[in-house]
Amino acid sequence: MKSVQMTPTNITYEAMINAYGISGQLSQMKQVFAQMKQSGVALPQNQLVSLLLRLVKHGQAGEQFENINYVLKLIEDNGGNVDLSRIVLQMIHFGHVREAVHLLPSFPHIRRNNHLYSNASIYIQEMVHAEVEPDLVVEMCKELRQQEINLFSLQVALECSLREKKEILAWTLLKAIKEDEIPLRQHYFWPLLHMNAVVNEPSKLLECVHKMTEMDESPDLETLKDHVIPGLMLSHPELTLKMLMHAGVTVTKAASPLLIVLIRNNMFDQAFEFVRKTKVPLSLHDLTATLASAWPAKPRIITSLLAVLIHKKRKNTADLQHAEEDWGGQFLLDMAASRAGLSVEQIRPLFKELWKNKIGISESSADLLMTRSNRSIQEAIRNNISIILDPKLGHPPKEQEYNILPHPKSMTVEELDGHIVELQAKGLNMRGTLRKLLLKHAARNETTRVLNLMRKAKDDGMGLSAGMMSSILMAYISNKNVDVAFEMYLSIQEEHPSFTLDCYKVIDLSTLCVENGRGQEAVALLQEYTSKEIKKTIDTKQIRRNCRNLLIAAATTCSYELTRKLFSILHSGGLVKPDNLTLGALVKCKLNSGDLTGAVEEVKMICKSYGHLPMKIEILIHLIHQFKDRSKRKDPVDVDSKESPSTPSDLLECIINLISQYHGSVQAHHDLLFACLEAGHPYDARNALQSMGKELDVNKLNRQVDRYSKMERDDVLLHLITASRGNTVIDRQKIFSSLLDVYYTQSAADKGLSLWTMMQEEDMSPSQPFLSTLASLLATNNMKIPFQT
């Protein structure tokens, strides 16, 4: 063009710039821009924007987005305010998310409303809609927070993912929110629970609950009663409770909401059975409102259930020093506050039912009930209340909550900080609040903050007591922070030499030392402690669990010398008594190191010295495995070698003889049976059964079946079914039912159906409870029921 004296136009320059940019010849592209500037030619803004998009699409944005910045500078120098929002959305849609987010800070006023939840939300929504990788979405949301574009970007992305039912992305975002220490609200999880509840998939619903507990976000009462339990099988409440425990929910948290759902669903037979069987304390605080709402439909049943609950609570919390809580009055107040309320016609029959079930109300509840009722209801109450009025009762529990100032134990760290400042300004005692604040920081492993508070307390002339320091020590032990815990222990010894720590903390600190490879320090610590005169007698029953944890931790290290030394110190110090639990650690140490011969010799020595036979089943299992492995390999045995170790068959015979000697031959045969089952050898177990004949103790076998069911050892129960085939003495119906209970807990409908098939093949008639449980399991998992219940 120059040779024929033609002047290049902006169209020519645009073509050259796009060609150089797309091909990656960015230096030549910039030279063209320089020539344009000399020639006084400029590209329109729409062409620059198109160039920007082409560079990004062809991967020429630059490692640090320098090429994007170069084009943005040209756009800025061109003097116009270009709306890049559509380009950003296109980039996100085509998968160029990082480049799109890099453009956002160039938007005018993008940071003006960074406190708003909706700021830049359209771009976050597009990331979710375009199915960007979850980890990349989290990375970009954190970038938006760091750039102070949207401080709630993770929450916005979570809302969009839940709206579009993108479950994997939602869980990734929830974990990111948790990692950033942003408070997680229970209602964030409700849509995820609802997704799996509406499709009748209890296993996936429980998987969601398990993920919550893994994040230390255990579902609360409202989540359980409204969003989890209604989606589970409820015909067998005890098994439903096991399902929730299997998902990580504590039995204390799960029991009350389960009963609430049973009452709401009018499953009163199951509710009464559940209340009678469960040993877990049920929360009347959470139940009275549900009972009050259900009373008009089933007055006699609800009143009877309330009476059972009150009697059970009274039995569990007998306190002679304080007046009994007025749950009858609380029930009436909840009825008055319910949507239906109390009517004049209900008063007399309601009070009569309460009187029949020996449920009284306090004068305080009567006064509150009168105050909150209209004139006609007040008169009905006044005419009938004498039959249930009990002056001995205390106040209704819920009403006491409204007039109580918050206690430091219920305050957050921030509230405690403010409370300390307030107490200090008023010159009041702040030791209790300081103690609580120190414990909270220690529980969160915030060591720097704990040390600063301790230093400040000393500077203010308020030294920490030995009890306060020991509580902080226990918090660090619970958090497995061995270095700081040991330093705190040394500080207590130095600052309070006359103070003696309780044995629980000393043993738990020793356990922590052993777990972190500091066994000798644990030995020295225990020796020093046991050498001191312990003033009060130690209850070995209470501390047995702590001592056993210490010995098991030592056994895990495979150091027999350390385990034996720790046991000797604990035994000589009066902290443990020789029993199967504590002595078992010595055998466990040998087993962990693979020394089966040593384990058998240790058992022989324990039997001789203490008269106990620990870990007999475990040793039998190891010996059976080794015997089977050697039989498969057909290893030759050098019978002439005097140094040859004992064969597995010799060791097996030795252990069985020991069991027979100390517990009798019948027990030895039973132990061999259980070991064969747990080792996975059902045909050897069948031989053991046949050899026992009439010596088989059916009650002992049934107890073991219950144990396997509780431990969810479905593999062992299946082996027992195989081993007991054709045996007329054993209650095989019980084994099948116990195995079905395990599958019910696991929501494994296909496995449950296979049990029914197995029974058909053996011409066994399933019991009615078995069929009822299986039908419930199949129906909940949307599987066809092949039989009539």
C-alpha positions in Angstrom: 0.0 0.0 0.0 2.9 2.3 0.7 4.6 1.5 -2.6 1.5 2.6 -4.5 1.1 5.6 -2.1 -2.2 4.3 -0.5 -2.9 5.5 3.0 -3.8 2.7 5.5 -7.2 3.3 7.1 -8.5 2.1 10.5 -10.0 -1.0 8.8 -6.5 -1.9 7.6 -5.0 -1.4 11.0 -7.8 -3.3 12.7 -7.2 -6.3 10.4 -3.4 -6.2 11.2 -4.0 -5.8 14.9 -6.4 -8.7 15.1 -4.2 -11.0 13.0 -1.1 -10.2 15.2 -3.1 -10.5 18.4 -4.8 -13.8 17.6 -1.5 -15.4 16.4 0.3 -14.3 19.6 2.6 -11.8 17.9 1.8 -9.2 20.5 5.0 -7.0 20.1 4.0 -6.5 16.4 0.5 -5.7 17.4 1.8 -3.0 19.8 4.0 -1.6 17.0 0.9 -1.3 14.8 -0.8 0.7 17.5 2.3 2.9 17.7 2.2 3.5 13.9 -1.5 4.4 14.2 -0.8 6.9 16.9 1.9 8.6 14.7 -0.5 8.6 11.8 -3.3 10.1 13.9 -5.6 7.1 13.4 -7.6 5.6 16.3 -9.8 2.5 16.4 -13.3 3.0 17.6 -14.1 1.7 21.1 -16.4 -1.1 19.8 -13.4 -2.4 17.7 -11.1 -2.3 20.8 -13.7 -4.2 22.8 -13.9 -6.8 20.1 -10.1 -7.1 20.1 -10.2 -7.6 23.9 -12.7 -10.5 23.5 -10.7 -12.1 20.7 -7.5 -12.0 22.7 -9.2 -13.7 25.6 -10.9 -16.3 23.4 -7.6 -17.2 21.7 -5.7 -17.5 25.0 -3.6 -14.3 24.5 -4.6 -12.5 27.7 -1.1 -12.8 29.1 0.2 -14.6 32.2 -0.5 -11.6 34.4 -3.3 -10.3 32.1 -0.9 -7.7 30.8 -2.4 -7.8 27.3 -5.9 -7.2 28.8 -4.5 -4.2 30.7 -2.9 -2.9 27.6 -6.2 -2.9 25.6 -8.0 -1.4 28.7 -5.5 1.4 28.7 -6.2 2.1 25.0 -9.9 2.2 25.7 -9.3 4.6 28.6 -7.0 6.8 26.4 -9.7 6.9 23.8 -11.8 8.9 26.2 -15.0 7.0 26.5 -16.8 5.0 29.2 -17.5 1.6 27.6 -19.9 -0.8 29.2 -17.9 -4.1 29.4 -20.6 -6.0 31.3 -21.8 -7.9 28.2 -18.2 -8.8 27.3 -17.6 -10.1 30.9 -20.7 -12.3 30.7 -19.6 -13.7 27.3 -16.1 -14.5 28.8 -17.7 -16.3 31.7 -20.0 -18.2 29.4 -17.1 -19.3 27.2 -15.1 -20.4 30.3 -12.6 -17.6 30.6 -13.6 -16.8 34.2 -10.3 -15.5 35.5 -10.0 -13.0 32.7 -13.6 -11.9 33.3 -13.1 -11.3 37.0 -9.8 -9.4 36.2 -11.9 -6.9 34.2 -14.4 -6.1 37.0 -12.2 -3.6 38.9 -12.1 -1.5 35.7 -15.8 -0.9 36.0 -16.8 2.6 37.2 -18.2 2.6 40.7 -17.8 -1.1 41.0 -16.6 -0.8 44.6 -19.0 1.9 45.7 -21.5 -0.6 47.0 -19.2 -3.4 48.1 -21.3 -3.7 51.3 -24.3 -4.8 49.2 -25.2 -8.4 48.8 -26.3 -7.9 45.2 -23.1 -6.1 44.0 -21.7 -7.9 40.9 -24.1 -10.7 41.6 -25.0 -11.1 38.0 -21.5 -12.2 37.2 -21.4 -14.7 40.1 -24.8 -16.0 38.9 -23.4 -16.5 35.4 -20.4 -18.5 36.8 -22.9 -20.8 38.5 -25.2 -21.1 35.5 -22.2 -21.7 33.1 -21.2 -24.8 35.2 -17.8 -23.5 36.0 -15.7 -25.9 38.1 -16.6 -25.6 41.8 -13.0 -24.9 42.9 -12.7 -22.1 40.3 -16.0 -20.6 41.5 -14.6 -20.5 45.0 -11.3 -19.0 43.8 -13.1 -16.2 41.9 -15.5 -15.5 44.8 -12.5 -15.1 47.1 -10.9 -12.8 44.5 -14.0 -10.6 44.5 -13.8 -10.4 48.3 -10.1 -9.6 48.2 -10.7 -6.9 45.5 -13.6 -5.5 47.8 -16.1 -5.8 45.0 -18.5 -8.0 46.9 -17.8 -9.0 50.5 -20.6 -11.6 50.3 -19.6 -13.3 47.1 -19.5 -16.8 48.5 -23.0 -16.5 50.0 -24.3 -15.1 46.6 -22.7 -18.0 44.8 -24.2 -20.5 47.3 -27.7 -19.0 46.9 -27.4 -19.3 43.1 -26.2 -22.9 43.3 -29.0 -23.9 45.6 -31.6 -22.2 43.3 -30.2 -24.1 40.3 -29.9 -27.3 42.4 -26.2 -27.7 41.8 -25.5 -29.9 44.8 -21.7 -30.5 44.4 -21.0 -26.8 43.9 -23.2 -25.9 47.0 -21.2 -28.3 49.2 -17.9 -26.9 47.9 -19.1 -23.4 48.7 -20.3 -24.3 52.1 -16.9 -25.8 53.0 -15.2 -22.6 51.6 -17.5 -20.5 53.8 -16.6 -22.6 56.8 -12.8 -22.4 56.1 -13.0 -18.6 55.9 -14.6 -18.7 59.4 -17.8 -17.0 58.1 -20.8 -18.1 60.2 -22.8 -20.9 58.6 -26.5 -20.7 59.3 -28.6 -23.9 59.6 -31.0 -22.7 56.8 -28.2 -22.8 54.3 -28.5 -26.6 54.4 -32.2 -26.8 54.2 -32.5 -26.7 50.3 -29.9 -29.5 50.1 -31.8 -31.6 52.6 -35.1 -30.9 50.8 -33.7 -31.9 47.4 -33.1 -35.4 48.7 -36.2 -35.6 50.9 -38.6 -35.0 48.1 -37.3 -37.8 46.0 -37.6 -40.3 48.9 -33.9 -41.1 49.1 -33.1 -41.5 52.8 -29.5 -42.7 52.2 -28.7 -39.4 50.3 -30.5 -37.4 53.0 -28.4 -39.0 55.7 -25.3 -38.5 53.6 -26.1 -34.7 53.7 -26.4 -34.9 57.5 -23.1 -36.7 57.6 -21.5 -34.0 55.6 -22.9 -31.4 58.0 -21.5 -33.1 61.0 -18.1 -33.5 59.3 -18.1 -29.7 59.0 -18.9 -29.4 62.7 -22.3 -28.1 61.9 -24.5 -30.6 63.6 -28.2 -30.1 62.6 -30.3 -28.4 65.3 -33.8 -29.2 66.5 -35.6 -27.2 63.8 -33.5 -28.8 61.0 -34.0 -32.3 62.3 -37.7 -32.1 63.0 -38.7 -30.2 59.8 -36.1 -31.1 57.2 -34.4 -34.4 58.1 -36.5 -36.8 60.1 -39.8 -36.4 58.0 -37.8 -37.8 55.1 -36.7 -41.0 56.9 -38.4 -44.3 57.7 -40.4 -43.9 61.0 -42.2 -47.2 61.5 -39.3 -48.4 63.7 -38.1 -45.3 65.7 -35.3 -47.1 67.4 -33.7 -48.0 64.1 -34.4 -44.5 62.8 -32.4 -43.2 65.8 -29.6 -45.6 64.9 -29.6 -44.2 61.3 -29.2 -40.6 62.6 -26.4 -41.7 65.0 -24.7 -43.5 62.0 -24.8 -40.1 60.2 -23.0 -38.4 63.1 -25.9 -36.9 65.1 -25.7 -37.5 68.8 -28.4 -39.6 70.3 -29.3 -36.7 72.7 -29.9 -34.3 69.8 -31.8 -36.8 67.7 -34.3 -38.3 70.3 -36.5 -35.3 71.0 -37.1 -34.2 67.3 -37.8 -37.8 66.4 -40.5 -38.0 69.0 -41.9 -34.6 67.8 -42.2 -36.0 64.2 -43.9 -39.2 65.5 -46.5 -37.0 67.4 -47.1 -34.8 64.3 -47.7 -37.9 62.1 -50.1 -39.4 64.7 -47.9 -42.4 65.2 -48.8 -42.7 68.8 -48.1 -46.4 69.2 -44.6 -45.9 68.0 -44.2 -42.8 70.2 -45.2 -44.6 73.4 -43.0 -47.5 72.5 -40.1 -45.2 71.8 -40.5 -43.3 75.1 -40.6 -46.5 77.0 -37.6 -48.1 75.4 -35.2 -45.2 75.0 -32.8 -44.5 77.8 -31.9 -41.0 76.4 -33.3 -38.0 78.3 -36.0 -36.4 76.2 -36.4 -32.7 76.3 -39.8 -31.6 77.5 -38.7 -28.1 76.8 -38.9 -28.9 73.0 -41.9 -31.2 73.3 -44.6 -29.4 75.2 -45.5 -27.0 72.3 -46.0 -30.0 69.9 -48.0 -31.9 72.5 -50.1 -28.8 73.0 -50.9 -28.4 69.3 -51.8 -32.1 69.0 -54.1 -32.2 72.1 -57.4 -31.2 70.5 -57.3 -34.1 68.1 -56.2 -36.8 70.6 -56.8 -35.4 74.1 -56.5 -38.7 76.1 -53.5 -40.0 74.3 -51.6 -36.7 74.4 -52.2 -36.3 78.1 -51.1 -39.8 78.8 -47.9 -39.3 76.8 -47.2 -36.0 78.7 -47.7 -37.9 82.0 -45.2 -40.6 80.9 -42.6 -37.9 79.9 -43.0 -36.0 83.1 -42.7 -39.1 85.2 -39.6 -40.1 83.2 -38.0 -36.7 83.7 -38.9 -36.7 87.4 -37.2 -40.1 87.8 -34.0 -39.0 86.0 -33.6 -35.6 87.7 -34.7 -36.0 91.2 -33.6 -32.9 93.2 -34.7 -32.6 96.8 -33.2 -29.1 97.2 -35.2 -27.4 94.5 -38.9 -27.3 93.6 -39.9 -29.5 90.8 -40.3 -27.8 87.4 -43.9 -27.2 86.4 -44.2 -28.9 83.0 -48.0 -29.3 83.4 -48.3 -25.5 83.7 -45.9 -25.0 80.7 -48.1 -27.4 78.7 -51.2 -25.3 79.4 -49.4 -22.0 78.6 -48.2 -23.5 75.3 -51.8 -24.5 74.5 -53.0 -21.0 75.2 -50.2 -19.6 72.9 -50.9 -22.1 70.1 -52.7 -21.1 66.9 -56.0 -22.8 68.0 -55.7 -21.4 71.6 -57.8 -22.4 74.5 -61.6 -22.4 74.4 -64.1 -22.3 77.3 -65.4 -25.8 76.3 -61.9 -27.3 76.5 -61.1 -26.1 80.0 -63.1 -28.7 82.1 -62.2 -31.8 80.1 -58.6 -30.7 79.8 -58.2 -30.2 83.5 -60.0 -33.5 84.2 -57.5 -35.4 82.0 -54.6 -33.7 83.7 -56.0 -34.7 87.1 -56.6 -38.3 86.0 -52.9 -38.5 85.0 -51.7 -36.8 88.2 -50.4 -33.8 86.4 -50.6 -30.6 88.5 -49.7 -26.9 87.8 -48.1 -24.3 90.0 -49.6 -21.1 91.3 -47.2 -19.2 89.0 -48.6 -20.9 85.9 -52.1 -20.4 87.1 -51.5 -16.6 87.4 -49.8 -16.4 84.0 -52.7 -18.4 82.4 -55.3 -16.1 83.9 -53.3 -13.0 82.8 -53.1 -14.2 79.2 -56.8 -15.2 78.9 -60.0 -13.3 78.2 -62.8 -12.9 80.8 -64.9 -16.0 79.9 -61.8 -18.3 79.9 -60.7 -16.8 83.2 -64.0 -17.7 84.8 -63.8 -21.3 83.4 -60.2 -21.6 84.8 -61.2 -20.2 88.2 -64.1 -22.7 88.5 -62.0 -25.8 87.6 -58.4 -25.1 88.6 -58.6 -26.4 92.1 -58.3 -30.1 91.1 -54.9 -29.6 89.4 -53.4 -26.8 91.5 -50.2 -27.9 93.3 -48.4 -25.3 95.4 -45.3 -27.5 95.7 -44.4 -27.1 92.1 -41.9 -24.5 90.9 -42.1 -22.1 87.9 -42.9 -23.1 84.3 -39.4 -23.6 82.8 -39.8 -21.6 79.6 -41.2 -18.5 81.3 -38.0 -18.2 83.4 -35.9 -17.7 80.3 -37.4 -14.3 79.4 -36.3 -12.4 82.4 -32.8 -13.7 82.9 -29.8 -11.6 81.9 -27.3 -13.5 79.6 -24.7 -15.4 81.5 -21.0 -15.3 80.5 -21.2 -19.0 79.7 -23.7 -18.3 76.9 -21.7 -15.3 75.5 -19.6 -15.3 72.3 -15.9 -14.4 72.3 -16.8 -10.9 71.1 -19.4 -10.4 73.8 -17.0 -11.7 76.5 -14.4 -9.1 75.3 -16.9 -6.3 75.7 -18.1 -7.7 79.0 -14.6 -7.7 80.4 -14.1 -4.0 79.4 -17.4 -3.1 81.0 -16.5 -4.9 84.3 -13.0 -3.4 84.3 -14.5 0.1 83.8 -16.9 -0.4 86.7 -14.2 -1.9 89.0 -16.1 -5.2 89.3 -14.7 -8.7 89.7 -13.9 -10.1 86.2 -12.2 -13.4 87.1 -15.1 -15.6 86.0 -15.5 -13.8 82.7 -11.7 -13.9 82.1 -11.7 -17.6 82.8 -14.5 -18.2 80.3 -12.7 -16.1 77.7 -9.4 -17.9 78.2 -11.1 -21.2 77.8 -12.9 -20.2 74.6 -9.6 -19.0 73.1 -7.8 -22.1 74.2 -10.6 -24.3 72.7 -10.0 -22.5 69.4 -6.2 -23.1 69.7 -5.6 -19.3 69.7 -2.5 -19.5 71.7 -1.2 -16.0 71.1 -4.5 -14.5 72.4 -4.4 -16.8 75.5 -0.8 -15.7 76.3 -1.7 -12.0 75.8 -4.7 -12.3 78.1 -2.6 -14.1 80.8 0.2 -11.5 80.5 -2.4 -8.6 80.8 -4.0 -10.3 83.8 -0.6 -10.4 85.5 0.2 -6.8 84.6 -3.1 -5.8 86.2 -2.2 -7.6 89.4 -4.7 -10.4 88.8 -2.7 -13.6 88.8 -4.3 -16.7 87.4 -5.3 -19.3 89.9 -4.1 -22.9 89.6 -7.7 -24.1 88.8 -8.0 -21.6 86.0 -4.7 -22.6 84.5 -5.6 -26.3 84.8 -8.8 -25.6 82.9 -6.8 -24.0 80.1 -4.4 -27.0 80.1 -7.4 -29.3 79.6 -8.7 -27.2 76.7 -5.3 -27.6 75.0 -5.2 -31.3 75.7 -8.7 -31.6 74.1 -7.3 -29.8 71.0 -4.3 -32.1 70.8 -1.9 -29.1 71.1 0.9 -31.0 72.9 3.6 -28.3 72.9 1.4 -25.6 74.5 -0.3 -28.1 76.8 3.1 -29.3 78.2 4.3 -25.7 78.6 1.1 -24.9 80.5 1.7 -28.0 82.8 5.2 -26.8 83.5 3.9 -23.3 84.3 1.4 -24.7 86.8 4.2 -26.6 88.5 6.4 -23.5 88.6 3.8 -21.0 89.7 1.7 -23.2 92.0 4.1 -25.9 93.3 1.7 -27.0 96.1 -1.2 -27.5 93.7 -1.8 -31.1 92.6 -3.6 -31.6 89.2 -6.3 -34.2 89.2 -5.3 -37.6 87.8 -7.6 -37.3 84.7 -5.7 -34.3 83.3 -2.3 -35.9 84.0 -3.2 -39.1 82.3 -4.8 -37.3 79.3 -1.6 -35.2 79.0 0.5 -38.3 79.1 -1.7 -39.9 76.4 -1.2 -36.8 74.2 2.6 -37.0 74.7 2.6 -40.7 73.7 0.5 -40.0 70.6 3.1 -37.4 69.6 6.1 -39.6 70.0 7.1 -38.2 73.4 6.8 -41.4 75.4 9.7 -40.8 77.8 8.2 -37.5 78.8 4.9 -39.3 79.5 6.8 -41.8 81.7 8.5 -39.0 83.6 5.3 -37.1 84.1 3.4 -40.2 85.5 6.3 -41.2 87.7 6.5 -37.7 89.2 2.7 -37.6 89.8 2.4 -41.1 91.3 5.4 -40.4 93.6 3.4 -37.6 95.3 1.0 -38.4 98.1 -2.5 -38.5 96.7 -4.8 -37.2 99.4 -8.1 -38.7 98.3 -8.8 -42.2 97.1 -9.0 -42.6 93.4 -12.1 -44.3 91.9 -10.5 -46.6 89.4 -13.9 -47.2 87.7 -14.1 -43.6 86.8 -10.5 -43.2 85.5 -10.3 -46.6 83.8 -11.3 -45.2 80.4 -8.5 -42.6 80.5 -5.9 -45.2 81.6 -7.0 -47.5 78.9 -6.7 -44.7 76.2 -3.1 -44.1 77.4 -2.2 -47.8 77.2 -3.8 -48.2 73.8 -1.9 -45.2 72.6 1.3 -46.8 73.9 0.4 -50.1 72.2 -0.1 -48.3 68.9 3.6 -47.3 69.0 4.6 -51.0 69.0 7.0 -50.3 71.9 6.4 -53.1 74.4 8.9 -51.6 76.8 7.0 -48.3 76.9 3.6 -50.0 77.2 4.8 -52.3 80.0 6.5 -49.4 81.9 3.3 -47.2 81.7 1.1 -50.1 82.9 3.5 -50.7 85.9 3.4 -47.1 86.9 -0.4 -46.9 86.7 -0.7 -50.2 88.6 1.7 -49.4 91.3 0.3 -45.9 91.7 -3.2 -47.3 92.3 -4.7 -45.8 89.2 -5.7 -49.1 87.5 -6.5 -52.6 88.5 -5.4 -55.5 86.3 -8.3 -56.5 84.1 -8.9 -57.6 80.6 -9.2 -54.0 79.3 -5.9 -52.7 80.8 -3.9 -55.9 80.3 -5.1 -56.2 76.8 -2.9 -53.3 75.8 0.2 -55.4 76.5 -1.1 -58.1 74.1 -2.3 -55.5 71.6 1.3 -54.1 71.4 2.6 -57.6 70.4 -0.1 -58.0 67.9 0.5 -54.6 66.4 4.2 -55.4 65.8 3.2 -58.8 64.2 4.7 -60.9 67.0 2.0 -63.6 67.3 4.3 -65.9 69.3 5.1 -63.0 71.7 1.4 -62.2 72.0 0.6 -65.8 73.0 3.6 -65.9 75.5 2.3 -62.6 77.0 -1.2 -64.1 77.4 0.3 -67.1 79.2 2.3 -64.8 81.5 -0.8 -62.6 82.2 -2.9 -65.7 83.0 -0.2 -66.9 85.4 0.3 -63.6 87.1 -3.2 -62.0 87.2 -5.6 -64.8 86.3 -7.0 -62.9 83.3 -7.2 -63.9 79.6 -7.3 -60.6 77.6 -8.0 -60.4 73.8 -8.5 -64.1 73.3 -10.9 -63.6 70.3 -8.5 -61.2 68.7 -5.5 -63.6 69.0 -7.6 -66.5 67.7 -8.6 -64.4 64.7 -4.9 -63.6 63.9 -3.9 -67.2 64.4 -6.7 -68.4 62.1 -5.6 -66.0 59.4 -2.0 -67.0 59.7 -2.9 -70.7 59.7 -5.0 -70.3 56.5 -2.3 -68.3 54.8 0.3 -70.9 55.5 -2.0 -73.7 54.4 -2.5 -71.9 51.0 1.2 -71.4 50.6 1.9 -74.9 51.9 5.0 -73.7 53.7 7.3 -76.5 54.9 7.9 -76.8 58.6 11.5 -77.6 59.8 10.7 -80.0 62.6 14.3 -80.7 63.3 15.2 -77.1 64.0 15.1 -76.3 67.7 15.1 -72.6 67.0 12.1 -72.8 64.7 9.2 -70.7 66.0 5.9 -72.4 67.0 3.6 -73.0 64.1 0.1 -71.3 63.9 -1.5 -74.6 64.7 0.6 -75.0 67.8 -0.2 -71.5 69.0 -3.9 -72.0 68.2 -3.9 -75.2 70.3 -2.1 -73.4 73.1 -4.6 -70.6 73.3 -7.6 -73.0 73.2 -6.0 -75.0 76.0 -5.6 -71.8 78.0 -9.2 -70.8 77.5 -10.3 -74.3 78.5 -8.1 -74.2 81.6 -9.4 -70.9 82.9 -13.0 -70.7 81.4 -13.9 -74.3 80.5 -14.0 -76.2 77.3 -17.5 -75.0 76.4 -16.4 -71.4 76.4 -13.3 -72.3 74.4 -15.5 -73.8 71.7 -17.8 -70.7 71.6 -14.7 -68.4 71.4 -13.4 -70.5 68.5 -16.8 -70.2 66.8 -16.9 -66.4 67.1 -13.3 -66.1 66.0 -14.0 -68.2 62.8 -17.0 -66.0 62.0 -15.2 -62.7 62.5 -12.2 -64.0 60.6 -14.5 -64.6 57.6 -14.4 -68.5 57.6 -18.1 -69.6 57.8 -17.4 -73.3 56.9 -14.9 -73.5 59.8 -17.5 -72.0 62.0 -20.0 -74.7 60.8 -17.5 -77.3 61.9 -17.2 -75.6 65.2 -21.0 -75.6 65.6 -21.2 -79.3 64.7 -18.4 -80.3 67.1 -20.2 -78.5 70.0 -23.5 -80.3 69.4 -25.7 -80.0 72.5 -23.1 -77.9 74.3 -24.1 -74.9 72.2 -25.3 -72.1 74.5 -28.1 -70.5 72.5 -28.5 -67.5 74.9 -24.8 -66.8 74.6 -25.0 -66.9 70.8 -28.1 -64.6 70.8 -26.2 -62.1 72.9 -23.3 -62.2 70.4 -25.8 -61.7 67.5 -27.2 -58.6 69.3 -23.6 -57.3 69.7 -22.8 -57.8 66.0 -26.1 -56.0 65.1 -25.3 -53.1 67.3 -21.8 -52.9 65.8 -23.3 -53.2 62.3 -21.1 -56.2 61.5 -23.3 -57.4 58.7 -20.4 -59.5 57.3 -20.2 -61.6 60.4 -24.0 -62.1 60.6 -24.0 -63.3 57.0 -21.2 -65.8 57.8 -23.4 -67.0 60.8 -26.3 -67.5 58.4 -24.1 -69.6 56.2 -22.6 -71.5 59.1 -26.0 -72.3 60.8 -27.8 -73.5 57.6 -29.7 -76.7 58.5 -29.2 -76.2 62.3 -32.5 -76.6 64.1 -31.3 -75.4 67.5 -30.2 -71.9 66.5 -32.9 -69.2 66.1 -32.1 -68.2 62.5 -35.1 -65.9 62.4 -33.4 -63.7 64.9 -30.2 -63.6 62.9 -32.1 -62.6 59.7 -34.0 -59.9 61.7 -30.8 -58.6 63.3 -29.2 -58.4 59.8 -32.2 -56.6 58.4 -32.0 -54.1 61.3 -28.4 -53.3 60.1 -29.6 -52.8 56.5 -32.5 -50.7 57.7 -30.0 -48.4 59.6 -27.9 -48.2 56.4 -31.0 -47.7 54.2 -29.7 -50.6 52.1 -33.0 -51.8 50.5 -31.4 -54.1 47.9 -29.5 -56.0 50.6 -32.6 -56.3 52.7 -34.5 -57.7 49.7 -31.7 -60.3 49.2 -32.3 -61.6 52.7 -36.0 -62.2 51.8 -34.8 -64.0 48.7 -32.3 -66.1 50.7 -35.1 -67.1 53.1 -37.3 -68.2 50.2 -34.5 -70.3 48.8 -34.2 -72.1 52.2 -38.0 -72.5 52.5 -38.0 -70.3 55.6 -41.2 -68.4 56.4 -40.2 -64.8 57.4 -41.9 -63.5 60.6 -44.5 -60.8 60.4 -42.2 -58.2 62.1 -39.5 -59.1 59.5 -41.8 -58.5 56.6 -43.2 -55.3 58.1 -39.6 -53.9 58.5 -38.6 -55.0 55.0 -41.7 -53.5 53.5 -41.0 -50.1 55.2 -37.4 -50.2 53.9 -38.4 -51.1 50.3 -41.3 -48.5 50.2 -39.1 -45.7 51.4 -36.5 -46.5 48.7 -39.2 -46.7 46.0 -38.7 -50.4 45.4 -41.5 -52.8 44.6 -42.7 -55.0 47.5 -42.8 -58.6 46.3 -45.0 -59.9 49.1 -48.1 -59.2 51.1 -47.6 -57.8 54.7 
